């Protein structure tokens, strides 16, 4: 079984909006906003919905920047994650039950408090490069192997 998910990044140069995950999978780590695609829901609609639920804002014109398939050595199912970026949104970022949003300068992104793979794909997204890849994570969620490539527009 593979979970289909989205992760959205709000980027207004030189700042990026990330959220501290407060519950469940990824708790204690900064990440973009996102989650699982619901039945009969498209990727863009999922990205917009999840960002609204987790950060209280509505993304305007999200662009899909990449796709990564994550394999876990544990019982966690594979995650097929579609990454979106938007420069514009409506509303004011606010904390939710799941996430606490915080702005970071792109020169001070807290990679040590993020998923280990973020340092590979996030710079590509911020440089407007489209990407596709696969990561294999061990029981401690460390990278065993990966492949990540820049690709033509998705």
C-alpha positions as CSV (number, residue, x, y, z in Angstrom):
1,X,0.0,0.0,0.0
2,X,1.2,3.5,-0.8
3,X,-0.1,6.7,0.8
4,X,-0.5,9.6,-1.7
5,X,0.3,12.9,0.0
6,X,1.1,16.5,-0.6
7,X,3.5,18.9,1.1
8,X,3.2,22.7,0.5
9,X,5.8,25.4,0.9
10,X,5.0,29.1,1.1
11,X,8.0,31.0,-0.2
12,X,8.3,34.8,-0.3
13,X,11.9,35.5,-1.0
14,X,13.9,35.7,1.3
15,X,11.5,34.0,3.7
16,X,9.9,30.5,3.8
17,X,7.0,29.5,6.0
18,X,7.4,26.1,7.7
19,X,5.3,24.5,10.5
20,X,6.5,22.7,13.6
21,X,4.5,19.4,13.7
22,X,2.8,19.0,17.0
23,X,1.3,15.5,16.7
24,X,1.6,12.1,15.0
25,X,4.0,11.3,12.2
26,X,6.8,13.8,12.1
27,X,6.1,15.3,15.5
28,X,8.8,17.7,16.7
29,X,10.0,18.4,13.1
30,X,9.6,21.5,10.9
31,X,8.1,20.8,7.5
32,X,5.8,22.2,4.9
33,X,2.1,21.8,5.3
34,X,0.3,18.7,4.0
35,X,-1.1,15.3,4.4
36,X,-3.0,12.5,2.7
37,X,-5.1,12.9,-0.4
38,X,-8.7,12.1,0.4
39,X,-11.0,10.0,-1.8
40,X,-12.0,11.8,-5.0
41,X,-9.7,14.7,-4.1
42,X,-7.1,15.9,-6.5
43,X,-3.5,16.8,-5.6
44,X,-3.9,20.6,-5.8
45,X,-7.2,20.5,-3.8
46,X,-5.4,18.4,-1.1
47,X,-2.5,20.9,-1.0
48,X,-4.8,23.8,-0.6
49,X,-7.1,22.1,2.0
50,X,-4.2,20.8,4.1
51,X,-2.5,24.2,4.2
52,X,-5.7,25.8,5.3
53,X,-6.3,23.2,8.0
54,X,-2.7,23.3,9.3
55,X,-1.7,27.0,8.9
56,X,-5.0,28.9,8.5
57,X,-4.2,30.3,5.1
58,X,-5.4,29.7,1.5
59,X,-2.7,29.1,-1.0
60,X,-3.1,31.0,-4.3
61,X,-1.9,29.2,-7.5
62,X,0.2,26.4,-6.0
63,X,2.6,24.9,-8.5
64,X,3.7,21.2,-8.3
65,X,7.5,21.2,-8.1
66,X,8.3,17.6,-7.4
67,X,7.4,14.1,-6.5
68,X,9.3,11.7,-4.2
69,X,8.5,8.1,-3.3
70,X,9.6,7.3,0.3
71,X,10.2,3.7,1.3
72,X,10.4,2.9,5.0
73,X,12.1,-0.2,6.5
74,X,9.4,-0.1,9.3
75,X,5.8,-1.1,9.0
76,X,5.0,2.5,7.8
77,X,3.6,2.2,4.2
78,X,5.4,3.9,1.3
79,X,4.6,7.6,0.9
80,X,4.2,9.1,-2.6
81,X,4.6,12.8,-1.8
82,X,3.8,15.6,-4.3
83,X,5.5,18.9,-3.4
84,X,3.9,22.3,-4.1
85,X,5.1,25.8,-3.8
86,X,3.2,29.1,-3.7
87,X,4.3,32.7,-3.3
88,X,0.9,34.0,-2.5
89,X,-1.9,33.2,0.0
90,X,-4.9,34.7,1.7
91,X,-5.1,35.0,5.5
92,X,-2.6,35.2,8.3
93,X,-0.6,32.1,9.3
94,X,-1.8,30.8,12.7
95,X,-1.2,27.7,14.7
96,X,-3.6,24.7,14.5
97,X,-3.9,21.5,16.5
98,X,-1.3,19.9,14.1
99,X,1.2,22.7,13.3
100,X,2.7,25.9,14.5
101,X,3.8,28.1,11.5
102,X,7.0,30.1,11.6
103,X,8.8,32.2,9.0
104,X,12.5,31.5,8.4
105,X,15.1,33.3,6.3
106,X,16.3,31.0,3.5
107,X,19.8,31.3,4.9
108,X,18.6,30.0,8.3
109,X,16.4,27.1,7.4
110,X,16.4,24.7,10.4
111,X,17.5,21.5,8.5
112,X,18.7,19.9,11.8
113,X,15.0,20.1,13.0
114,X,13.5,18.7,9.8
115,X,13.2,15.4,8.0
116,X,16.7,14.3,6.9
117,X,15.7,14.3,3.2
118,X,14.5,17.9,3.2
119,X,18.1,19.3,2.7
120,X,18.2,17.5,-0.7
121,X,14.9,18.5,-2.3
122,X,14.0,21.9,-0.6
123,X,16.9,23.8,-2.3
124,X,15.7,22.6,-5.7
125,X,12.1,23.7,-4.9
126,X,13.4,27.2,-3.8
127,X,15.4,27.5,-7.0
128,X,12.3,26.7,-9.1
129,X,13.8,23.4,-10.2
130,X,11.4,20.5,-10.8
131,X,12.4,17.2,-9.3
132,X,11.6,13.5,-9.0
133,X,13.1,11.0,-6.7
134,X,13.1,8.0,-4.3
135,X,14.4,7.7,-0.7
136,X,14.8,4.5,1.3
137,X,14.8,5.1,5.1
138,X,15.9,2.7,7.8
139,X,14.2,2.0,11.1
140,X,15.7,5.2,12.6
141,X,14.4,7.1,9.5
142,X,18.0,7.7,8.3
143,X,18.7,7.6,4.6
144,X,19.9,4.2,3.4
145,X,19.8,5.1,-0.3
146,X,18.3,7.8,-2.5
147,X,18.0,9.1,-6.0
148,X,16.9,12.6,-6.8
149,X,16.9,14.2,-10.2
150,X,16.0,17.5,-11.7
151,X,13.3,16.9,-14.4
152,X,11.5,18.9,-17.1
153,X,8.3,20.6,-15.9
154,X,5.9,18.1,-14.3
